[in-house]
């Protein structure tokens, strides 16, 4: 993991690390065969949905397995490039990037969106290394370029990040108003009891949630007007 920091800033040091630790890297890649098979299945899908429940206690995608796979995939692609197998290396990078960019558009949590961005960045950095150290055919370049074109970046991606937070928070507001214990958050027992008893006299939970959503939509629209060409 620490060695990948040299991928862009010190590519020759990265290459030296790969040559020194080739045996360990290839052995780890072999051990990750089940994860690679799962990743290939995801890469073959036209899109990847997200069924994460909008609740702070809902299980979310874990970063560690994805990071380990991505780091080793980056190392393998780099070794393939150093061995002169440019198309094979670019295929490894393309497969890595494809899953990460499909995670992002339908993400319901900022965590999943963050993981998607981190893996995309790693793949892009590796693509530069591959192109600098191996000959890559026009077909392999075009395949990777198609993935880049399909990515959900730019202003739409930025607006989506804002709307994720608004959509995730609305059910939390409703549960708080009902006095439901909020998993993973500090206890609000006395406050929630007071809200549950006296809240309906002064607060309309649905109107409050709608107002909250409208404010996030207003932020998204303001961004669209302020940065129309970002």
Secondary structure, DSSP 8 states (H G I E B T S, - for coil): --GGGHHHH-HHHHHHHHHHTHHHHHHHHHHTHHHHHHHHHHHHSS-------SSTTS----HHHHHHHHHHHHHHHHHHHHTT-HHHHHHHHHHHHHHHHHHHTT--SHHHHHHHHHHHHHHHHHHHHHHHHS---HHHHHHHHHHHHH---HHHHHHHHHHHHHHHHHHHHHHHHHT---TTS---HHHHHHHHHHHHHH--HHHHHHHHHHHHHHHHHHHHHHTTT-
